[in-house]
Amino acid sequence: MTLKAVARHLGVSVATVSNAYNRPDQLSPELRARILDAARELGYTGPDPLARSLRRGRTGVIGVVYDAPLDYAFADPAAALFLGHVAQTIQLGRAAAPGQGATFQGLNLLLLACPLGPDPVHTASVDGFIVYCAAEGSELLRAVLGRGLPTVLVDQHPVPEVGLVGIEDALGAQAAAAHLTALGHTQIGVLGLELGRPDPEAGRPGGRLPGSQAGGYRTTAERLRGYRQGAPHAALFWHETRQNTPEEGERGAAALLRAQPQITALLCMSDVLAQGALRAAQTLGLRVPADLSVTGFDDLPGSAALGLTTVWQPTGNKGEAVGQAMLALLGGQPPAPVTLPTRLVVRGSTGPRL
């Protein structure tokens, strides 16, 4: 059943039936109700949204790309907070800076989880992409850039004509490491997010800190750089986690502390991993901070209640900045790169080495 068939059945024009769905203010309530009732009886379900988007040249949808399973967006508190602020910003559809072109009110987000490859990117019917999590030089990142759509990268290296929003990862990590060394800690474990590139030490708890060769996740590389700079004379022991979950943090911290029992402090690359590290300390009978100091990164809601020393990042503001950058690109105005600050928040999970 088609729109034209409905129009023939009612003896009205195709435009009149179309207006019943798309411009109801152009019809009397009685005529619109008659058209919709007849359409239901005939089995017509309304205009094809894909065909409509092709005619308009846009879909009203922005794809959020990340290389993790779909549940990551809901299970990771930082991801959920970030996505909530992105969604709020693009749904309002007003660019913050003057002169950034038309507004795009009512945009929606489409989550494109790509743990197995870039196929969802190739087939997505979207107006633009937000790359929330992808390794540098990865097939996924190449697929996004290859679409040639308005794109905003989050915590990535800059790409010409592409929006970029990030934070001072290295400075925040440096502050956390310097805080521990100032407390006298010289044997420090690093509970890291995924590198995203092969490393011979990745599977061995307590191995050397990975090198700085190209590739992998920029966030992990920048925080590693900051840890080195903040603790240049300390012994740093590495353990890479595969997922950013408390369970993975608990397993990783336990493995690291068993492999290197002289460790007196842990630098965790997220608050979620730090939550797991606190559980591991309890299981191993270590007092925090008397026997083991623990730091995180993110300052999530709830970290204060745990007394967690951590690096604050403006996760909500980052989501808003990403949304604004996308609106600017849709309006034909390439936005300037945005780098947001971080700062160390000292609480009770760190203390002097005894």
Secondary structure by P-SEA (a helix, b strand, c coil): ccaaaaaaaacccaaaaaaaccccccccaaaaaaaaaaaaaaccccccaaaaaaaaccccbbbbbbccccccccccaaaaaaaaaaaaaaaacccccccccccccbbbbbbbbccccccccccccccbbbbcccccccaaaaaaaaaccbbbbccccccccbbbbbcaaaaaaaaaaaaaaaacccbbbbbccccccccccccccccccccccccccaaaaaaaaaaaaaccccbbbbbbbccccaaaaaaaaaaaaaacccccccccccaaaaaaaaaaaaaacccccccbbbbbccccccccccccbbbbcaaaaaaaaaaaaaaaaaacccccbbbbbbbbbbcccccccc
